[in-house]
Amino acid sequence: MTIKDVAAYCGVAVSTVSRVLNNHPDVSPETRTRVLEAVDKLHYIPNNSARDLVLAPADTIGLVVRGAENPFYTPIIRTIEKRCEEAGYTMVLHQIPVGADEISAGATLVRSKRLKGLIFLGGRFDYSRAEGDAIGIPFVCCTNTNQFGDLDKSVYSSVSIDDYAEGYKATKLLIDHGHTKIAVLLDSVRDHSISELRYAGYRQALVDAGIPLDEDLVLETVDFTMSAAYARTLAALGERPDITAIFAVADSMAIAAMKALHNVGFSVPGACSIVAIDGIEISQYTIPTLTTLVQPQETLGEEAFKTLLDVIEGTAPNRHVRLETSLREGETLGKARS
């Protein structure tokens, strides 16, 4: 596999592929994404990988970010990079699109760089044993837990919140304010990821409160884009004007839902309350300010690096760290309308 093969696959010039691989800024986002997807799919390793194996620092840690456009990851990336520098390690950052395979990207990075360890940020929740074996070095899953996979917990580490518990907590906040017509806005109830886990928490909170599950209030969007969340909320409000609250599994989806509510004349929280999970920076500046369960982003990054370093240096075995959110009260949570 050569750089010419990648260029031919993408329908671009060899020089364009080279600029993408060397992180030149003069490439459109669409072309960059297409080339990186091709590199992963074709398992292309740049020709300078042999040189890198000789010249790259021995103390190098890889960070593979799946869905790097997600603003939630930015503070985590910065924290990991800072901790690497402080500990005398070099960080190699590799960004891939949401739909790309981080295991393949990670394995390629391991082969092309002299990595001591690897951190996956924003990855899947269903790694297999074979995929774990493909990595071959210590690795940490940051923000994901592999709850749907069969990877032995002793061979990897993870740092994340308890998505089920936080989904329960967010829903209970709404229930405690008298809401019974609570919609849940999510990607899919079977995505083997945060939506499925947070949805399970939502369902259990309803059961514990004696509120029957209303399937019409389960608002699946198929993806996490704000446009999909906006459209799904808009449609739901037309079909079910009795909705008095929305639990959005992510801040970005909640912000899109607030726009939909505004456009149909529903005041927040007067006509409809909203609670979310994440705590991204922009959600502090919505009008009204979003009420959300804030993930400790910097702590996630710190714990991910510390956990990996302990395993690399042999001071501790693999472990699974669970962190808790904190409530930012905001202004989108109110009593249910009568």
C-alpha positions in Angstrom: 0.0 0.0 0.0 1.5 3.3 -1.1 0.5 7.0 -0.8 -0.5 6.8 -4.5 -3.0 4.1 -3.7 -4.6 6.4 -1.0 -4.7 9.3 -3.4 -6.3 7.2 -6.1 -8.9 5.8 -3.7 -9.8 9.3 -2.6 -9.6 10.8 -6.1 -7.1 13.5 -5.0 -3.5 14.3 -5.8 -0.6 12.6 -4.0 0.4 16.1 -2.7 -3.0 16.5 -1.1 -2.6 13.2 0.8 0.8 14.3 1.9 -0.5 17.7 3.2 -3.2 15.9 5.2 -0.7 13.5 6.7 1.6 16.3 7.7 -1.3 18.4 9.1 -1.0 21.3 6.7 -3.8 23.8 7.1 -4.5 24.3 3.4 -6.8 21.4 3.0 -10.6 21.5 3.2 -12.3 19.7 6.2 -14.2 17.5 3.8 -11.0 16.4 1.9 -9.1 15.9 5.2 -11.9 13.6 6.5 -12.0 11.6 3.3 -8.2 11.1 3.2 -8.1 10.1 6.9 -10.9 7.6 6.5 -9.1 6.1 3.5 -5.8 5.9 5.5 -7.6 3.9 8.2 -9.6 1.7 5.8 -6.6 0.9 3.7 -4.3 0.5 6.7 -1.8 2.8 5.1 1.4 3.5 7.0 3.4 6.5 5.7 6.8 5.7 4.1 8.6 7.7 6.8 7.4 5.2 9.5 10.7 3.4 9.5 12.5 6.7 10.0 10.0 7.5 12.8 10.8 4.2 14.6 14.4 5.3 14.7 14.0 9.0 15.5 10.7 9.1 17.5 11.2 9.6 21.3 11.0 6.3 23.2 8.5 7.8 25.7 5.6 8.4 23.4 1.9 8.1 24.2 -0.8 8.0 21.5 -4.2 9.7 21.8 -6.8 8.6 19.3 -9.9 10.9 19.4 -13.0 9.6 17.7 -15.3 12.5 16.8 -12.8 15.3 17.4 -15.3 18.0 16.3 -17.1 17.3 19.6 -16.3 20.4 21.9 -16.7 18.1 24.9 -13.3 16.6 24.2 -11.3 19.8 24.0 -10.5 20.2 27.7 -9.7 16.5 28.0 -7.2 16.6 25.2 -5.5 19.7 26.6 -5.2 18.1 30.0 -3.7 14.9 28.7 -1.2 16.8 26.6 -0.2 18.9 29.6 0.2 15.9 31.8 2.3 14.1 29.1 4.6 17.1 29.0 5.0 17.3 32.7 5.9 13.6 32.9 8.4 13.8 30.1 6.3 12.0 27.5 5.6 13.0 23.9 1.9 12.9 22.9 0.9 11.8 19.4 -2.6 13.0 18.6 -4.6 11.1 15.9 -8.1 12.4 15.1 -10.7 10.3 13.3 -14.4 10.9 12.3 -17.3 9.6 14.4 -17.9 6.6 12.1 -14.3 5.5 11.9 -12.7 2.5 13.7 -10.5 3.7 16.5 -9.1 0.2 17.1 -7.7 0.1 13.5 -6.4 3.6 13.9 -4.8 2.8 17.2 -3.2 -0.4 15.8 -1.8 1.6 12.9 -0.4 4.2 15.2 1.2 1.5 17.4 2.9 0.1 14.3 4.1 3.4 12.9 5.3 5.0 16.2 7.2 3.7 19.2 4.3 4.0 21.6 4.5 3.2 25.3 0.8 3.4 25.7 -2.5 4.5 24.1 -5.5 6.5 25.1 -8.8 6.1 23.2 -11.1 9.2 23.7 -14.7 8.9 22.6 -14.5 5.3 21.5 -17.0 2.4 21.2 -18.4 0.4 24.1 -18.2 -3.0 22.5 -14.5 -4.0 22.0 -13.9 -7.7 21.4 -11.0 -9.8 22.7 -9.4 -9.9 19.3 -9.5 -6.1 19.0 -7.8 -5.8 22.4 -5.1 -8.2 21.3 -4.5 -6.1 18.2 -3.3 -3.1 20.3 -0.6 -5.0 22.1 0.4 -2.2 24.5 -1.3 -0.7 27.6 -4.3 1.3 26.7 -7.1 3.3 28.5 -10.6 4.0 27.3 -11.5 7.6 28.3 -15.3 8.3 28.5 -16.2 4.8 27.4 -16.3 1.5 29.3 -16.8 -1.5 26.9 -19.9 -2.6 28.7 -21.3 -4.2 25.6 -18.1 -6.0 24.5 -16.4 -9.2 25.7 -12.9 -7.7 26.3 -11.5 -8.9 29.6 -11.4 -6.0 32.1 -7.9 -7.1 33.3 -6.3 -6.2 29.9 -7.3 -2.6 29.7 -8.3 0.4 31.8 -11.1 2.9 31.6 -12.0 6.3 33.0 -15.6 7.5 32.7 -18.8 8.5 34.4 -21.5 5.9 35.1 -23.8 6.7 32.2 -26.6 4.6 33.6 -26.5 6.3 37.0 -26.3 9.8 35.5 -29.2 9.2 33.2 -31.2 8.1 36.2 -30.1 11.2 38.1 -31.1 13.6 35.3 -34.5 12.0 34.9 -35.1 12.0 38.7 -34.4 15.7 38.8 -37.3 16.2 36.4 -39.6 13.8 38.3 -38.8 15.6 41.6 -40.1 18.8 40.0 -43.5 17.1 39.3 -42.9 16.1 35.7 -44.5 12.9 34.4 -44.6 13.7 30.6 -40.8 13.5 30.2 -39.4 13.0 26.7 -35.9 11.6 26.3 -33.8 12.9 23.4 -31.1 10.5 22.3 -29.3 8.9 19.4 -30.7 5.4 19.7 -32.0 3.1 22.4 -29.7 0.4 21.0 -26.5 2.2 20.1 -24.3 0.2 22.5 -23.0 3.5 23.7 -24.0 6.4 26.0 -27.5 6.7 24.6 -28.4 3.2 25.4 -26.9 3.4 28.9 -28.5 6.8 29.8 -31.8 5.6 28.3 -31.7 2.6 30.7 -31.2 5.1 33.6 -34.2 7.1 32.3 -36.4 4.1 32.2 -35.4 2.9 35.7 -36.2 6.3 37.1 -39.6 6.2 35.6 -40.2 2.7 37.0 -39.1 3.7 40.5 -41.5 6.7 40.4 -44.4 4.6 39.1 -44.6 6.4 35.8 -45.4 4.2 32.8 -43.0 4.3 29.9 -44.5 6.2 26.9 -42.8 5.1 23.7 -44.0 8.2 22.0 -41.8 10.2 24.3 -38.6 8.3 23.3 -37.2 10.7 20.7 -34.5 8.9 18.7 -32.4 11.0 16.3 -30.1 8.4 14.7 -27.1 10.6 15.3 -25.9 13.2 17.7 -26.0 16.2 15.4 -27.8 19.3 16.5 -29.8 19.5 13.3 -31.2 16.0 13.9 -32.0 16.9 17.6 -33.7 20.0 16.5 -35.8 18.3 13.8 -36.8 15.5 16.1 -37.9 17.8 18.9 -39.9 20.0 16.5 -41.8 16.9 15.3 -42.4 15.6 18.8 -43.8 19.0 20.0 -46.3 18.9 17.1 -47.4 15.3 17.9 -47.3 15.6 21.7 -47.9 19.2 23.0 -48.4 17.7 26.5 -44.7 17.2 26.9 -43.6 19.2 29.9 -39.9 18.1 30.2 -37.1 16.8 28.1 -34.0 14.8 29.2 -31.4 15.3 26.5 -28.5 12.8 26.7 -26.0 15.5 25.6 -25.8 19.3 26.0 -25.6 19.9 22.3 -28.9 18.1 21.8 -30.5 20.1 24.6 -29.4 23.3 23.0 -31.0 22.3 19.7 -34.1 21.3 21.5 -34.3 24.7 23.2 -34.3 26.3 19.7 -37.2 24.0 18.6 -39.1 24.9 21.8 -38.6 28.6 21.1 -39.7 28.3 17.5 -43.1 26.8 18.5 -43.6 29.3 21.3 -42.8 27.0 24.3 -41.1 28.9 27.0 -38.2 27.3 29.0 -38.8 26.3 31.7 -42.4 27.7 31.9 -43.9 25.4 29.3 -41.1 22.8 29.2 -38.1 22.0 31.3 -34.8 20.6 30.0 -32.0 18.7 31.7 -28.9 17.3 30.0 -25.6 15.7 30.7 -22.1 16.9 29.7 -21.4 20.5 30.8 -19.8 21.8 27.6 -18.7 25.4 27.8 -21.2 26.8 25.3 -24.1 25.5 27.4 -23.2 28.1 30.0 -24.2 30.8 27.6 -27.6 29.7 26.4 -30.6 31.8 27.3 -31.7 30.5 29.7 -28.6 28.8 31.0 -28.9 25.1 30.5 -29.4 22.9 33.6 -27.0 20.0 33.2 -24.9 17.4 35.0 -21.4 18.5 34.4 -18.8 15.8 33.6 -15.4 16.6 35.2 -13.6 16.9 31.9 -10.1 17.9 33.3 -10.3 15.1 35.9 -11.2 12.6 33.1 -8.0 13.6 31.3 -5.9 13.5 34.4 -7.1 10.1 35.5 -6.8 8.7 32.0 -3.1 9.7 31.8 -2.3 8.7 35.5 -3.9 5.3 35.0 -2.0 4.7 31.8 1.3 5.9 33.3 0.9 3.6 36.3 0.3 0.6 34.0 3.3 1.5 31.8 5.6 1.9 34.7 4.3 -1.2 36.5 3.2 0.6 39.7 -0.4 -0.5 39.4 -2.5 -3.0 37.3 -5.2 -2.0 34.9 -8.2 -0.4 36.7 -11.6 1.1 36.0 -12.2 4.6 37.4 -15.8 6.0 37.7 -16.2 9.7 38.2 -19.4 11.6 39.2 -21.0 14.6 37.6 -21.9 17.8 39.4 -25.2 19.6 39.0 -25.0 23.0 37.3 -28.5 24.3 38.3 -28.9 26.7 35.4 -32.3 28.1 34.6 -34.0 25.4 32.4 -35.5 23.3 35.2 -38.9 24.3 36.7 -42.0 22.8 38.1 -44.4 20.9 35.8 -47.2 23.0 34.3 -50.7 22.0 35.6 
